[in-house]
């Protein structure tokens, strides 16, 4: 497809996204997130040949929040292996909110998947004694091809002061023997990873690594094994958009992960990486503009996983 056609599609997607912003709300349960500009919106599409398309606020830094769950899962699969990781967390959609404890309270099994808070805390607990935060930060910078990624200390402290629910989840996991690591250390690592400052372009670069089977097309460096990329993409497709994952998979059909900081990261297998920033969220905690934009882009560019090429 010609470049001018792609640019036209992305510009139209931005218009569609802006129309949705009034219907969303900025996250306020973490006080520092509530300071974000509600009308901010950025879109970046990165291709394996190095071509990058940008629209809007692609260089605004915002905290990665739950998109970091995909990064931690990548590292855990590398360091501990899939068998060990999935002894502590499942692979199934939860059908519940991202911070739900229903499945843990009513049943004695492990968290449903690594893309909800309970599952992500379980994943962090598997690597807490093997990988430092500084090593995870360096890994994130390489995945995102962005040496400017750093800890947003204000957001980190704001989250640590309002994370009683996550602490409760961690202690419940420990009481059931699902995690054995120190709870405070696990929560600290999980919260620091959520508070990393990224951009829409950085997310597009990370998505491109996943879409390219774990190899960065920008550097040629293998950043994860192909098997790890396959696992993470599969779980993103079925679980990456919280309890809106099923509808998103039907309407968009692209493995995607969202964060309450307003980020969306979508990996189109062997074709593209997409990063979106828009802090206005829908009722599920997903970027409301980004969901509408992804539906349009997927349809116009034929990105749906099960869409026949050329149709």
Secondary structure, DSSP 8 states (H G I E B T S, - for coil): --HHHHHHHHHHHHHHHHHHHTT-EE--SSGGGGGS-TT--EEEEEETTS-EEEEESTT--EE-GGGHHHHHHHHHHHHT-HHHHHHHB--S---S-TT--HHHHH-SS-BS-TTSHHHHHHHHHHHTTT--HHHHHHHHHHHHT-TT--B-HHHHHHHHTT-HHHHHHHHHHHHTTS--S-HHHHHHHHHHHHTBEE-HHHHHHHHHHHHTTTB-TTT--B-S-HHHHHHHHHHHHHHTTGGGHHHHHHHT-SEEEE-TTSEEEEEETTTEEEEEE--EE-TTSSBHHHHHHHHHHHHHHT--TTS-TT-
